[in-house]
């Protein structure tokens, strides 16, 4: 009979402290208990206490100041991104710029595009064969010139190759939203799906966002359809201070 796995003590301590940070018992800016205090409170060794504090530091919940100890990280100001793709009708341009303008900020982005083959997960979302050619575009979205979130999109070259929108951020339709761009080649987007997937930041993503790798993020896996045909899919990486808020129409949409 296999032994029942038990949760290491340092993880239990980290979870107890994490709960106190989440519910506000340990407020932003508050000093965390010292290793000696943790050893006494939880009756553990210095090594176990240290491993517990390391977990919280790696999760980005605390900060360490040499000579002063650890402190609860200040909560970043929350930015709410309203997801209302059903309103992104043709002629409205970039939804990001419009949303940032409404919040009194200057929204922009940097983008690079390159053709390549679709990885299996992307091919599945686009309903194409593994390895089929796609245009991959990597975006870094900014607000007042500071990086905010990332997006990587893929569009089947079987649809866009040779058209004026093959390179999403070049030509006459540069800077426009997906709906506007596909309207330009007489492909009309009728719906979109979005799935929220939790994971952690990769090193490359963290460097672009000026954050630390390994922190928890939400990825929105978005796919646009023209009737039943997927025409674009994207992975939108939201840092912890960006919340996706979904605006859902009830009854007829104006």
C-alpha positions in Angstrom: 0.0 0.0 0.0 1.4 3.4 -1.1 1.8 6.0 1.7 -0.6 8.9 1.7 1.2 12.1 0.4 1.3 14.9 2.9 1.7 18.6 2.2 5.1 19.9 3.3 5.1 22.1 6.3 6.6 25.1 4.5 3.7 25.0 2.0 1.2 24.9 4.8 2.8 27.9 6.4 3.0 29.8 3.1 -0.7 29.0 2.5 -1.6 30.4 6.0 0.3 33.6 5.3 -1.0 33.8 1.8 -4.6 33.7 3.2 -3.8 36.5 5.6 -2.5 38.6 2.7 -5.5 37.9 0.6 -8.1 38.7 3.3 -6.1 41.8 4.4 -5.0 40.6 7.8 -1.5 41.3 6.5 -2.1 44.6 4.8 -0.2 46.0 1.8 3.1 47.4 3.1 2.9 45.5 6.4 6.1 43.8 7.6 6.0 40.0 7.4 6.9 37.9 10.5 10.6 37.3 10.8 12.1 33.8 10.5 12.4 33.6 14.3 8.7 34.5 14.7 7.7 31.9 12.1 9.8 29.3 13.8 8.2 30.0 17.2 4.6 30.3 15.8 4.6 27.2 13.7 7.2 25.2 15.7 9.5 24.6 12.7 13.1 24.8 11.8 14.7 28.0 10.3 15.0 26.2 7.0 11.3 25.4 6.9 10.4 29.0 7.8 12.8 30.3 5.1 11.2 28.0 2.4 7.7 29.3 3.3 8.8 33.0 2.9 10.5 32.1 -0.4 7.2 30.7 -1.8 5.5 34.1 -1.1 8.4 36.0 -2.6 8.4 33.9 -5.8 4.6 34.4 -6.1 5.1 38.2 -6.0 3.1 38.6 -2.8 6.0 40.0 -0.8 9.1 42.0 -1.3 12.5 41.7 0.4 14.5 44.6 1.7 18.0 43.8 2.7 18.5 44.5 6.4 14.8 45.3 6.9 13.0 42.0 6.3 10.1 41.1 4.1 7.0 43.2 3.4 3.6 42.6 1.8 3.8 43.9 -1.7 1.6 47.0 -2.4 -1.4 46.1 -4.5 -1.0 47.5 -8.0 -3.8 49.7 -9.2 -6.4 47.5 -11.0 -7.1 48.2 -14.7 -10.4 46.8 -15.9 -10.5 45.8 -19.5 -14.1 45.6 -20.7 -14.5 42.7 -23.1 -17.4 43.6 -25.5 -16.3 42.2 -28.8 -19.9 42.1 -30.0 -19.7 45.9 -30.1 -16.5 46.1 -32.1 -18.3 46.8 -35.3 -16.6 47.9 -38.5 -15.5 51.5 -38.7 -14.6 51.9 -35.0 -10.9 51.3 -35.5 -8.7 50.0 -32.6 -10.8 49.0 -29.5 -7.6 49.3 -27.4 -7.0 52.9 -28.3 -10.7 53.8 -27.8 -10.7 52.1 -24.4 -7.6 53.9 -23.2 -8.8 57.2 -24.5 -12.0 56.8 -22.5 -9.8 56.2 -19.4 -7.7 59.3 -20.1 -4.7 57.3 -21.2 -2.7 57.1 -24.4 -3.0 53.5 -25.8 -0.6 52.2 -28.4 1.4 49.0 -29.3 4.4 47.5 -30.9 4.1 44.6 -33.2 6.2 42.2 -35.3 4.8 39.8 -37.9 6.4 36.8 -39.5 5.0 33.8 -41.5 5.4 30.4 -40.0 3.7 27.0 -39.3 0.8 26.6 -36.9 1.7 24.7 -33.7 -0.8 21.9 -32.9 -2.9 23.9 -30.3 -3.2 26.9 -32.7 -4.0 24.6 -35.7 -6.8 23.1 -33.6 -8.3 26.5 -32.7 -8.1 27.6 -36.4 -9.5 24.2 -37.6 -6.5 23.8 -39.9 -3.9 21.1 -40.3 -0.8 20.9 -38.1 2.0 22.8 -39.7 -0.2 24.8 -42.1 1.1 28.2 -42.9 0.0 31.2 -40.7 0.9 34.8 -40.1 2.1 35.2 -36.5 2.0 38.7 -35.0 3.4 39.4 -31.5 2.1 42.6 -29.9 3.1 44.5 -26.8 0.3 46.9 -25.8 1.2 50.1 -24.0 -0.6 52.8 -22.0 1.3 56.1 -21.8 4.3 54.3 -23.3 4.5 51.6 -20.5 4.0 48.0 -21.3 0.6 46.7 -20.1 -0.2 43.3 -21.7 0.8 41.0 -24.5 -1.0 39.4 -27.4 0.1 36.9 -30.0 -2.2 36.4 -33.0 -2.3 33.8 -35.8 -4.2 34.1 -39.1 -4.3 31.4 -41.7 -2.4 32.4 -44.8 -4.8 30.3 -46.8 -7.2 33.2 -46.2 -5.0 36.3 -46.1 -2.1 35.5 -48.4 -1.8 38.0 -51.2 -4.4 40.3 -49.7 -4.0 43.8 -48.4 -4.3 42.6 -44.8 -1.7 39.8 -44.9 0.6 41.8 -42.7 -1.7 43.0 -39.9 0.3 46.1 -38.9 1.4 47.3 -42.4 -0.4 49.0 -45.3 -3.7 50.9 -45.4 -5.3 48.9 -42.6 -2.5 49.3 -40.1 -3.8 50.0 -36.6 -7.3 48.8 -37.2 -9.1 46.1 -35.3 -9.6 42.6 -36.6 -13.2 43.2 -37.6 -12.3 46.2 -39.7 -9.3 44.4 -41.3 -11.3 41.4 -42.5 -14.2 43.6 -43.7 -11.6 45.1 -46.1 -11.3 41.7 -47.9 -15.1 41.0 -47.7 -14.8 38.5 -44.9 -17.3 39.5 -42.2 -16.7 38.4 -38.6 -19.9 37.2 -37.0 -18.8 36.1 -33.5 -15.9 35.5 -31.2 -15.1 33.1 -28.3 -12.9 33.7 -25.4 -11.5 31.2 -22.9 -9.7 32.2 -19.7 -6.7 30.0 -19.0 -4.5 30.5 -15.8 -0.7 30.0 -16.1 2.6 31.7 -15.1 4.7 34.2 -17.0 7.5 32.9 -19.1 10.9 34.6 -18.9 10.5 36.2 -22.3 7.0 37.5 -21.4 8.3 38.8 -18.1 11.1 40.8 -19.8 8.6 42.4 -22.2 6.3 43.4 -19.3 9.1 44.4 -16.9 7.9 41.8 -14.4 9.3 38.7 -12.8 8.9 35.3 -14.5 6.8 32.7 -12.8 4.1 35.0 -11.5 0.5 34.0 -12.1 -1.3 35.5 -15.1 -4.5 34.9 -17.0 -4.4 34.2 -20.7 -7.4 34.9 -22.8 -7.6 32.5 -25.8 -9.7 34.4 -28.3 -10.9 33.3 -31.7 -12.8 35.3 -34.3 -15.2 33.5 -36.7 -16.8 34.4 -40.0 -19.8 32.2 -39.6 -18.3 28.8 -38.8 -14.8 29.5 -40.1 -12.1 30.7 -37.6 -10.1 33.5 -39.2 -7.9 34.7 -36.3 -6.9 33.4 -32.9 -4.9 35.1 -30.3 -3.3 34.5 -26.8 -3.8 37.6 -24.7 -1.6 37.7 -21.6 -3.0 39.7 -18.7 -0.7 40.6 -15.8 -2.2 40.4 -12.3 -3.4 44.1 -12.2 -5.4 43.7 -15.4 -8.8 42.3 -15.0 -11.0 41.1 -17.8 -14.6 42.4 -17.3 -17.2 40.9 -19.6 -20.1 43.1 -20.7 -22.9 40.8 -21.7 -25.9 42.1 -23.6 -29.4 41.1 -22.4 -32.1 41.3 -25.1 -31.3 43.1 -28.4 -28.0 44.8 -28.8 -28.4 48.4 -30.2 
